[in-house]
């Protein structure tokens, strides 16, 4: 018995998703690094933690948008406004979810580890990182199906 080969259109769609996922992962890593660097530097020079968080988020969100736009092959100014608006909704939602998660985790950490600053920091950082890891998967699909979606691109995958 021999396996039937996949139709060419299915292979193209699968390879497209792997290419997009690799690019998305690379862009996410770069955005995370720039976000963390800006957060640490701005917090270190005496910014309030909230301001440092916003600056760090912006430092990650701006390259994230433009590099992912390129990753998805989106070009042209006529699509830019809609893509930017949809990206902002996804990005701000992720930011708010992370802020909520870390806020509640911080309250829990203070009650569990009142005597250990290191344990509190690890727990809160873990909730921050966990939120973004969970959102990584969802954001990939939102980028593909919502932010940078065009009818023509999705017809090619099917």
C-alpha positions in Angstrom: 0.0 0.0 0.0 1.4 3.4 -0.9 0.4 6.6 0.7 -1.4 9.0 -1.5 0.5 12.2 -1.9 -1.0 15.5 -0.6 -2.4 17.7 -3.3 -0.1 20.6 -4.2 -2.4 23.2 -2.7 -2.3 21.6 0.8 1.5 21.4 0.7 1.7 25.1 -0.3 -0.7 26.1 2.5 1.3 24.1 5.1 4.6 25.4 4.0 3.1 28.9 4.1 2.1 28.5 7.7 5.5 27.2 8.7 7.2 30.1 7.0 4.9 32.6 8.7 5.3 30.9 12.0 9.1 31.0 11.8 9.0 34.6 10.9 6.5 35.4 13.6 8.7 33.6 16.2 11.8 35.6 15.1 9.9 38.9 15.1 8.4 38.1 18.5 11.9 37.3 19.9 13.3 40.6 18.6 10.3 42.5 19.9 10.6 40.9 23.3 14.3 41.7 23.5 13.8 45.4 22.6 10.8 45.6 25.0 12.8 44.2 27.9 15.8 46.4 27.2 13.7 49.6 27.1 11.8 48.5 30.2 15.0 47.9 32.2 16.8 51.0 31.1 13.8 53.3 31.6 13.0 51.8 35.0 16.7 52.0 36.0 16.8 55.7 35.2 14.0 56.3 37.7 10.9 56.1 35.6 7.8 54.9 37.4 7.1 51.2 36.8 4.0 52.0 34.9 5.8 54.4 32.5 8.6 51.9 32.1 6.0 49.2 31.2 4.3 51.4 28.6 7.7 52.4 27.1 8.8 48.8 27.0 5.5 47.7 25.4 5.8 50.4 22.7 9.4 49.4 22.1 8.2 45.9 21.3 5.0 46.7 19.6 6.4 49.1 17.0 9.0 46.7 15.5 6.5 43.8 16.0 3.9 45.5 13.7 6.3 46.6 10.9 8.3 43.3 10.8 5.2 41.1 11.0 3.6 43.2 8.2 6.6 42.4 6.1 6.5 38.8 7.2 2.9 38.5 5.9 3.9 40.2 2.7 1.6 43.1 3.2 2.5 46.2 1.3 0.8 49.4 0.3 -0.4 52.4 2.1 -4.1 51.7 1.5 -4.1 48.7 3.8 -1.8 50.3 6.5 -4.5 52.1 8.5 -6.7 49.1 8.9 -3.9 46.7 9.7 -2.5 49.2 12.2 -5.9 49.5 13.9 -6.4 45.7 14.1 -2.9 45.2 15.3 -3.4 47.9 18.0 -6.5 46.1 19.3 -4.7 42.7 19.5 -1.5 44.3 21.0 -3.4 46.4 23.6 -5.6 43.4 24.5 -2.5 41.3 25.2 -0.9 44.1 27.2 -4.0 44.5 29.3 -4.3 40.7 29.9 -0.6 40.7 31.0 -1.2 43.7 33.3 -4.3 42.1 34.9 -2.5 38.7 35.3 0.6 40.3 36.9 -1.5 42.5 39.2 -3.5 39.6 40.6 -0.3 37.4 40.8 1.4 40.2 42.7 -1.3 40.2 45.3 -1.1 36.5 45.6 2.7 36.6 45.7 2.6 39.1 48.6 0.4 36.8 50.6 2.4 33.6 49.8 5.9 35.0 50.0 5.8 38.0 52.3 9.4 37.3 53.4 11.0 36.5 50.0 11.3 39.3 47.4 13.0 36.8 45.0 10.1 34.4 45.1 7.6 37.2 44.6 9.5 38.5 41.6 9.8 35.0 40.1 6.1 34.3 40.5 5.0 37.7 39.0 7.5 37.5 36.2 6.3 33.9 35.5 2.7 35.1 35.2 3.8 37.9 32.8 5.8 35.5 30.7 3.0 32.9 30.8 0.5 35.4 29.5 2.6 36.3 26.6 3.4 32.6 25.8 -0.3 31.7 25.8 -1.0 34.8 23.7 1.8 33.9 21.2 -0.3 31.1 19.7 -3.5 33.1 19.6 -1.7 36.2 18.2 -0.2 34.1 15.4 -3.7 33.2 14.2 -5.1 36.7 14.8 -2.3 38.1 12.7 -3.0 35.7 9.9 -6.8 35.8 10.0 -7.5 39.3 11.2 -4.6 41.8 11.2 -3.0 41.0 7.8 -5.9 39.1 6.3 -6.8 39.6 2.7 -9.3 37.5 0.8 -6.8 36.7 -1.9 -4.2 35.3 0.6 -6.7 32.9 2.2 -8.0 31.7 -1.1 -4.5 30.6 -2.0 -4.2 28.5 1.2 -7.4 26.5 0.6 
